């Protein structure tokens, strides 16, 4: 082998050694993960002529999705309200669904359905009670 060929082999070995050595630099270091939000809870709601029902009616604080089905003959605007939160969706046509997505804190909330969206109507509101914050999702696998 020529001197030039030996230099190339030596440089290649040096490069491989540097790459292998740098691969272990971060191993064994201990660091703390930041707390992630809880896994969202999926709730269901139904609008019927006698009132709105939300199930489950009690959850821990954190992100929620309420999928609401309108089982009446009129389109309704649905409002989630309480603890400085006011989120609306709709109008939801008869036999259709819509979803409210919100992060809620501890407290009591009402889920109202109104045919004109103005807060009047004969349908009794549903109640949602939110307890202490749910557990963080740090230990849950396969979450986005």
N, C-alpha and C positions, 0 to 999 in steps of 0.2 A: 504494500500500500504506500502511496506517496505521502509526502509531508502534508500536502493540501488535503488529501483524503482523511488523514489522521486528525487534522484540525476540525474538519466537518463532523466526524464521529464524536470528538470530544465536546464540541459545541452542542451536538444533539443530546449527548448524555447529560450535560450540564442543564440543558433546557428541561429534560425529563425530570431530573432531580428537583429543580426549582418548582415545577408544576406539582409534583407529588408532595413536596414539603408544604407548599402553600395550601393544599387541599385540607390539611388538618389544622389550620390556624384557628378556625372557629369552633372546633370540637371541644366539648367539655365546658364551655362557658355557660353560666347560668343567667337567664334573663327572665323578667316577669312579663307575661302577656298582658296587654291592656284588656280591661273588662269589656266584653261584647254585650250587645243588647240581648234580651231574652228572645227565645224563639217566638214568632208571632202565634197568637191563639186564633183559631178559626171559630167564629160564632155564627149561629143561624138566627134569622129573624123572620117573622111572618106577620103580614098585615091582614087582619080579618075585620069584618064589620064591627065586632065588639071590642077590639083592641089590638095592640101590638104586643107580640111575645118575643123575647130574646132568650136564647138558650146556648150555653149555660148562662144563668142570670148573675153569676158571681165568678170573677176571675181575678188574678193578680195583676198588678200594674205592669205595663209594658205595651208593646205593639199588638193591636188586634185587627182582625178583618171580620166585619159583620156582613154576611150575604143575606139580603132581605128579599123575600118573595111577597109579591102583592097578590093576595087571594080575594080581592074585592072587585067590584065592577067599575071603579074609577081609578084614574091615574093619581098617584100620591107623591108628594115631596117628603123625603124622610130626613129628620134632623136628629143628630146625636148631640146632646147638650149637657154640660155640667163642668165644674172645676175650670172655668175659663176656656173651655173647649166648645166650639160650635162648628160642626161639620155637617154639610147637607149633600144629598144626592137626589137626583130625580129631575123631572117626574118619572116614576116607575109605572109603566103601563100595566093594566090588569094581566095577570098570569105571567108577568115578567119578573126579573130579578135585577138587583144592583148591589154593589159592594161599597161599604164605607171602610176606609183604611185610616187608622189613627193610632198614635201612641198615647195611652191614657195613664193618668196618675191616680193615686188612691182617692176614693170618694164615691159619690152617687151620681149617676147619669140617667137621663131620660132619652128614650128613643121614640120620637113622635112622627106620626104620619098624618099629613094634612092634604086634602084635595086641592087647595089653592096655595099651599106653601106658606101661608101667612100666620100660622099658629092657631087657627080656629078649626073646628070640626068636631064631630061626635065620637071620634075614635080615641079610646083610652090609651095613654102612652105606656110603653114598656119600661121597666126599670132594669138598670145594669149597675151592680155593686162591684166596685174595684177595690181589692185589698192591697196589702203590702206588695212591693215589687217582686216579680218572679225571679227565679235563679238565672244567672247569666248563662249564655250558650257556649262558653269557652270549652267545656268538656264534651260538646256534642259533635260528632263526626259527620262529614258529608253535608255540611251546611254551606251556603254561598258566602 
